């Protein structure tokens, strides 16, 4: 059964955030809130976590996983980014965007696109997510919590606990955080290509 953490959305309890971060370090797969919708998260390098996310979501090997980062200092370790792209991304973050960029050597091959050698990265604008990332001290390997055959991600922590009780190890519930996934922008060739329209405004990239 999954452990359930009821966390205040604006003033997350430090002891609960620490407990979730410790479980992630120990190999747990967690469901957690972001500024767009709930997501599945595991520690970077957790190969079993990747396999479990693929199984829950029924994903193929071409799926772009996302590294959810606390800030640009962290993000810059995992992707190659030139000055123009950096400025464009910095103007839109933190926020409801995922950016696809060439992966650095810090990114395990299992997480990279098999042909393009790219990876998704984002910096969320969410108090609970930021608290978790600060406590963890590293990015979260992540994927939207969208179940097979469903049009929208799950948005209530109690429902996630009920439906994924035997599929995840922990549920971090801070209330409804929406059902619209991030907008995905591919900058791997240096120019903005909108891959998915979502919660983030695309005007600045069109």
VEXVOFI-181267 format. One record per residue: x negated, y, z of N, C-alpha, C in turn; residue in one letter. Coordinates in steps of 0.001 Angstrom, whole numbers. Example, Ala and Ser with C-alpha at 12.3 -4.5 7.8 and 13.67 -1.06 7.14 Angstrom:
! VEXVOFI-181267
-13190|-5690|7800|-12300|-4500|7800|-13200|-3300|7800|A;
-12850|-2250|7080|-13670|-1060|7140|-12900|30|7870|S;
***
This chain:
! VEXVOFI-181267
-829|-1203|0|0|0|0|-868|1261|0|X;
-373|2277|-700|-1110|3534|-778|-959|4346|508|X;
-2044|4962|942|-1961|5904|2060|-1294|7186|1563|X;
-495|7802|2429|280|8983|2040|-164|10173|2884|X;
-572|11254|2199|-1039|12460|2877|-122|13625|2515|X;
608|14131|3488|1515|15264|3284|748|16543|3622|X;
318|17256|2575|-593|18384|2745|125|19698|2452|X;
-110|20699|3287|508|22008|3086|-19|22618|1785|X;
873|23137|906|436|23614|-409|-419|24877|-374|X;
-314|25678|680|-1067|26930|744|-2166|26910|1801|X;
-1972|26112|2834|-2979|25987|3893|-3247|24508|4169|X;
-3919|23845|3235|-4132|22397|3389|-4922|22068|4652|X;
-4441|21054|5364|-5082|20653|6614|-6447|20025|6327|X;
-7477|20591|6930|-8853|20167|6649|-9067|18684|6926|X;
-8475|18172|8004|-8700|16765|8361|-8116|15830|7302|X;
-6986|16238|6693|-6385|15404|5651|-7204|15468|4365|X;
-7667|16660|4017|-8510|16812|2831|-9791|15987|2991|X;
-10377|16029|4168|-11591|15246|4435|-11321|13754|4307|X;
-10171|13318|4816|-9826|11892|4741|-9664|11440|3294|X;
-9023|12282|2464|-8849|11932|1049|-10203|11908|344|X;
-11040|12914|595|-12368|12959|-27|-13198|11740|369|X;
-13124|11358|1638|-13860|10171|2091|-13386|8915|1365|X;
-12075|8814|1151|-11540|7634|462|-11998|7602|-990|X;
-12087|8782|-1618|-12575|8850|-3001|-14033|8406|-3063|X;
-14834|8860|-2115|-16247|8440|-2066|-16375|6934|-1888|X;
-15392|6350|-1216|-15410|4904|-970|-14811|4100|-2125|X;
-14443|4794|-3224|-13962|4090|-4405|-12470|4128|-4634|X;
-11740|4946|-3869|-10283|4985|-3999|-9841|5671|-5288|X;
-8696|5228|-5794|-7981|5912|-6869|-6836|6669|-6219|X;
-6770|7984|-6460|-5772|8806|-5781|-4878|9524|-6786|X;
-3651|9793|-6355|-2757|10692|-7076|-2793|12019|-6334|X;
-3016|13106|-7069|-3190|14400|-6402|-2572|15520|-7244|X;
-2230|16659|-6611|-1593|17759|-7339|-2616|18659|-8021|X;
-2192|19300|-9111|-3004|20331|-9753|-2099|21525|-10045|X;
-2627|22516|-10752|-1833|23690|-11093|-892|23446|-12266|X;
-947|22260|-12865|-39|21959|-13980|902|20808|-13648|X;
367|19729|-13114|1186|18572|-12741|317|17635|-11908|X;
893|16533|-11452|96|15555|-10697|-845|14801|-11642|X;
-1940|14322|-11073|-2950|13616|-11853|-3466|12423|-11062|X;
-4117|11522|-11777|-4832|10406|-11164|-6305|10775|-11104|X;
-6943|10532|-9957|-8334|10924|-9813|-9180|9868|-9127|X;
-10445|9796|-9523|-11414|8881|-8918|-12783|9545|-8955|X;
-13715|8961|-8227|-15065|9507|-8203|-15754|9289|-9548|X;
-16512|10286|-9969|-17297|10155|-11183|-18231|8955|-11047|X;
-18224|8076|-12040|-19039|6870|-11967|-18304|5662|-11426|X;
-17048|5847|-11029|-16231|4742|-10522|-15632|3986|-11709|X;
-16351|2982|-12193|-15923|2249|-13391|-14589|1536|-13165|X;
-14413|986|-11980|-13141|328|-11680|-11998|1339|-11700|X;
-12272|2555|-11219|-11259|3604|-11247|-10820|3931|-12662|X;
-11790|3994|-13581|-11478|4231|-14995|-10579|3127|-15527|X;
-10937|1891|-15243|-10144|753|-15720|-8736|780|-15134|X;
-8619|1170|-13877|-7298|1216|-13242|-6432|2316|-13842|X;
-7037|3471|-14137|-6284|4546|-14792|-5824|4096|-16171|X;
-6726|3459|-16925|-6343|2950|-18252|-5178|1974|-18140|X;
-5204|1107|-17128|-4146|112|-16960|-2821|771|-16588|X;
-2851|1717|-15656|-1622|2397|-15228|-985|3151|-16386|X;
-1809|3833|-17171|-1288|4670|-18257|-1274|3958|-19613|X;
-1839|2746|-19672|-1936|1982|-20922|-2659|2800|-21998|X;
-3870|3215|-21679|-4668|4064|-22556|-5670|3243|-23353|X;
-5981|3715|-24564|-7023|3051|-25346|-8370|3733|-25080|X;
-9421|3223|-25729|-10762|3730|-25425|-11050|5079|-26076|X;
-10094|5608|-26843|-10281|6919|-27465|-9721|8046|-26598|X;
-9111|7676|-25488|-8526|8700|-24617|-9615|9545|-23968|X;
-9410|10854|-23984|-10332|11766|-23324|-9999|11861|-21839|X;
-10894|11380|-21005|-10754|11644|-19580|-11211|13076|-19305|X;
-10789|13607|-18173|-11132|14977|-17808|-11967|14984|-16536|X;
-12980|15833|-16517|-13712|16100|-15289|-13135|17379|-14690|X;
-12495|17245|-13553|-11895|18398|-12881|-12951|18993|-11959|X;
-13354|20226|-12257|-14487|20852|-11577|-14034|21985|-10665|X;
-14847|22245|-9657|-14536|23317|-8720|-14817|24689|-9325|X;
-15912|24799|-10090|-16320|26098|-10614|-17228|25899|-11830|X;
-17690|27027|-12400|-18522|26947|-13599|-19902|26361|-13313|X;
-20418|26597|-12123|-21723|26021|-11778|-21670|24505|-11874|X;
-20579|23933|-11420|-20398|22482|-11478|-20128|22035|-12912|X;
-19253|22753|-13597|-18877|22391|-14961|-20092|22370|-15886|X;
-20987|23352|-15710|-22131|23488|-16601|-23107|22325|-16568|X;
-23055|21506|-15522|-23935|20330|-15440|-23497|19214|-16382|X;
-22234|19235|-16783|-21668|18070|-17459|-21343|18285|-18935|X;
-21452|19529|-19415|-21171|19798|-20824|-22208|20762|-21388|X;
-22365|20705|-22714|-23190|21677|-23427|-22270|22794|-23907|X;
-22635|24030|-23599|-21739|25146|-23890|-22564|26370|-24284|X;
-22242|26968|-25455|-22994|28152|-25873|-22337|29415|-25308|X;
-22970|30551|-25533|-22525|31790|-24892|-21128|32222|-25314|X;
-20819|32116|-26612|-19502|32542|-27091|-18397|31671|-26502|X;
-18615|30373|-26502|-17622|29452|-25938|-17511|29669|-24431|X;
-18636|29890|-23779|-18621|30155|-22332|-17733|31352|-22015|X;
-17891|32433|-22767|-17093|33637|-22511|-15611|33372|-22728|X;
-15288|32630|-23790|-13880|32336|-24089|-13244|31495|-22987|X;
-13985|30511|-22505|-13457|29634|-21456|-13380|30370|-20118|X;
-14407|31155|-19820|-14435|31865|-18534|-13250|32819|-18400|X;
-12832|33419|-19520|-11706|34354|-19494|-10384|33659|-19192|X;
-10341|32342|-19365|-9082|31599|-19189|-9087|30707|-17954|X;
-10136|30765|-17163|-10221|29875|-16003|-10529|30667|-14734|X;
-10124|30145|-13555|-9393|28877|-13419|-7992|28996|-13995|X;
-7471|27893|-14483|-6148|27927|-15080|-5731|26606|-15671|X;
-4613|26651|-16391|-3941|25436|-16854|-4439|25002|-18231|X;
-5743|24843|-18330|-6379|24456|-19595|-7359|23307|-19366|X;
-7452|22446|-20370|-8528|21460|-20442|-9321|21757|-21705|X;
-10634|21792|-21592|-11499|22100|-22727|-12338|20877|-23079|X;
-12351|20538|-24361|-13155|19417|-24845|-14473|19970|-25376|X;
-15565|19458|-24819|-16900|19968|-25133|-17892|18808|-25246|X;
-19030|19038|-25910|-20057|17991|-25970|-20540|17629|-24564|X;
-20601|16337|-24287|-20980|15870|-22952|-22494|15913|-22765|X;
-22921|16224|-21557|-24339|16155|-21210|-24687|14731|-20766|X;
-25948|14520|-20459|-26388|13190|-20020|-25824|12818|-18654|X;
-25292|13806|-17941|-24713|13548|-16616|-23398|12774|-16701|X;
-22788|12758|-17881|-21476|12120|-18042|-21662|10658|-18445|X;
-21144|9715|-17674|-21243|8298|-18044|-20643|8044|-19428|X;
-21273|7162|-20195|-20791|6872|-21547|-19343|6418|-21562|X;
-18948|5732|-20509|-17593|5199|-20422|-16545|6314|-20484|X;
-16931|7524|-20102|-15990|8642|-20072|-16035|9485|-21334|X;
-17056|9277|-22158|-17195|10067|-23369|-16361|9484|-24506|X;
-15929|10366|-25410|-15292|9880|-26629|-16309|9009|-27364|X;
-15914|7796|-27790|-16903|6847|-28322|-17662|7341|-29550|X;
-17054|8183|-30372|-17731|8675|-31574|-18247|10103|-31401|X;
-17417|10967|-30825|-17772|12384|-30744|-18702|12720|-29584|X;
-18782|11814|-28587|-19610|12055|-27389|-19193|13346|-26682|X;
-17898|13534|-26577|-17338|14699|-25909|-16601|14273|-24644|X;
-16259|15265|-23828|-15496|15001|-22610|-14627|16223|-22321|X;
-13502|16006|-21649|-12643|17105|-21240|-13079|17642|-19886|X;
-13032|18961|-19725|-13353|19590|-18434|-12319|20662|-18131|X;
-12090|20891|-16829|-11192|21970|-16436|-11506|22440|-15028|X;
-11082|23679|-14747|-11190|24267|-13413|-9785|24694|-13009|X;
-9137|23966|-12115|-7740|24250|-11779|-7584|25435|-10826|X;
-6451|26093|-10939|-6099|27203|-10057|-5055|26699|-9060|X;
-5497|25875|-8118|-4588|25254|-7151|-5320|25107|-5823|X;
-4725|25617|-4760|-5387|25665|-3453|-5797|24276|-2971|X;
-4884|23311|-3083|-5160|21967|-2570|-6250|21283|-3396|X;
-6153|21403|-4711|-7175|20799|-5574|-8544|21400|-5292|X;
-8592|22716|-5159|-9866|23380|-4883|-10440|22956|-3531|X;
-9572|22801|-2540|-10036|22347|-1223|-10623|20942|-1304|X;
-9965|20078|-2077|-10448|18708|-2239|-11786|18684|-2970|X;
-11907|19476|-4037|-13152|19517|-4802|-14295|20080|-3962|X;
-13996|21093|-3144|-15023|21673|-2277|-15523|20647|-1265|X;
-14608|19880|-702|-14982|18858|277|-15738|17711|-393|X;
-15318|17360|-1605|-15939|16245|-2319|-17340|16602|-2805|X;
-17515|17847|-3252|-18827|18297|-3702|-19222|17822|-5080|X;
-18274|17308|-5837|-18530|16838|-7198|-17201|16817|-7949|X;
-17245|16730|-9287|-15991|16709|-10039|-15194|15434|-9787|X;
-13912|15532|-10066|-13043|14360|-10051|-12849|13868|-11475|X;
-13085|12602|-11694|-12692|11946|-12931|-11170|11874|-12922|X;
-10514|12376|-13960|-9076|12577|-13834|-8323|12332|-15137|X;
-7016|12061|-14979|-6102|11911|-16107|-4693|12260|-15627|X;
-3924|12915|-16479|-2548|13285|-16138|-1751|12069|-15685|X;
-934|12236|-14656|-128|11123|-14162|1159|11028|-14987|X;
974|10560|-16208|2091|10353|-17133|2193|8859|-17403|X;
3298|8272|-16978|3447|6826|-17103|3916|6435|-18496|X;
3599|5222|-18951|3977|4770|-20290|5487|4868|-20508|X;
5866|5391|-21681|7277|5464|-22047|8028|6630|-21450|X;
7340|7480|-20670|8008|8626|-20054|7549|9919|-20718|X;
8459|10889|-20778|8180|12143|-21475|7484|13175|-20600|X;
7666|13073|-19279|7090|14057|-18375|6333|13367|-17242|X;
5297|14023|-16725|4575|13461|-15574|5464|13419|-14333|X;
5119|12538|-13411|5812|12524|-12123|5476|13805|-11363|X;
6457|14358|-10647|6255|15662|-10018|6510|15695|-8521|X;
6981|14588|-7951|7238|14531|-6517|6332|13479|-5872|X;
5624|13889|-4834|4697|12974|-4183|5352|11716|-3650|X;
6551|11867|-3075|7232|10693|-2515|7588|9693|-3608|X;
7941|10213|-4809|8282|9317|-5916|7037|8595|-6425|X;
5918|9324|-6458|4659|8701|-6858|4300|7573|-5895|X;
4453|7850|-4608|4182|6825|-3583|5077|5611|-3790|X;
6339|5876|-4100|7315|4796|-4269|7000|3946|-5497|X;
6639|4591|-6590|6471|3883|-7857|5066|3311|-8055|X;
4077|3936|-7439|2693|3487|-7641|2062|2979|-6354|X;
2891|2536|-5429|2419|2138|-4105|1344|1060|-4162|X;
1427|176|-5150|466|-923|-5257|-538|-709|-6400|X;
-500|497|-7005|-1406|787|-8119|-2483|1804|-7765|X;
-2186|2682|-6792|-3173|3660|-6337|-3461|3420|-4854|X;
-4526|4025|-4368|-4921|3830|-2970|-4435|4939|-2052|X;
-4170|6122|-2627|-3731|7252|-1812|-2911|8214|-2656|X;
-1947|8869|-2014|-1142|9912|-2647|-1295|11178|-1815|X;
-1759|12235|-2469|-1914|13536|-1829|-729|14394|-2264|X;
218|14624|-1365|1479|15295|-1693|1474|16719|-1150|X;
1587|17699|-2073|1732|19090|-1633|2970|19723|-2258|X;
3955|18876|-2585|5192|19379|-3166|5158|19392|-4685|X;
6232|19880|-5259|6390|19942|-6713|5364|20904|-7307|X;
4584|20436|-8269|3617|21339|-8911|3849|21431|-10413|X;
5042|21016|-10875|5384|21160|-12283|5277|19867|-13062|X;
5752|19921|-14292|5761|18730|-15143|5051|18949|-16475|X;
4513|20146|-16677|3892|20428|-17969|2382|20264|-17875|X;
1808|19341|-18636|356|19139|-18598|-401|20365|-19101|X;
-1706|20333|-18946|-2533|21446|-19401|-2490|21593|-20919|X;
-2789|22800|-21364|-3088|23034|-22771|-4510|22523|-23028|X;
-4686|21784|-24110|-6005|21212|-24418|-6610|21936|-25620|X;
-7797|22489|-25422|-8513|23215|-26467|-9827|22492|-26754|X;
-10044|22148|-28025|-11278|21469|-28429|-12285|22508|-28919|X;
-13370|22661|-28184|-14446|23578|-28551|-15699|22814|-28977|X;
-15562|21544|-29300|-16751|20721|-29556|-17530|21175|-30787|X;
-16859|21865|-31725|-17545|22378|-32913|-17820|23872|-32817|X;
-17586|24449|-31645|-17857|25870|-31453|-16678|26784|-31705|X;
-15635|26257|-32357|-14418|27026|-32622|-13252|26396|-31875|X;
-12296|27228|-31484|-11149|26739|-30717|-10152|26013|-31617|X;
-9877|24762|-31284|-8830|23994|-31957|-7849|23516|-30886|X;
-6589|23903|-31041|-5581|23525|-30055|-5147|22090|-30317|X;
-5454|21215|-29378|-5150|19793|-29502|-3780|19480|-28914|X;
-3441|20181|-27830|-2137|19966|-27187|-1636|21287|-26616|X;
-416|21621|-26971|222|22786|-26365|794|22368|-25017|X;
503|23147|-23981|954|22796|-22641|1208|24026|-21800|X;
843|23948|-20529|1188|24995|-19569|391|26287|-19758|X;
-775|26209|-20374|-1604|27399|-20569|-1250|28143|-21841|X;
-1197|29467|-21774|-875|30308|-22928|-1966|30165|-23996|X;
-1552|29970|-25242|-2520|29726|-26320|-2858|30969|-27134|X;
-2206|32096|-26858|-2384|33287|-27700|-3853|33674|-27838|X;
-4599|33593|-26753|-6002|34031|-26779|-6876|33117|-27637|X;
-6386|31926|-27966|-7185|30968|-28729|-6714|30822|-30178|X;
-5709|31572|-30565|-5153|31420|-31919|-5534|32600|-32804|X;
***
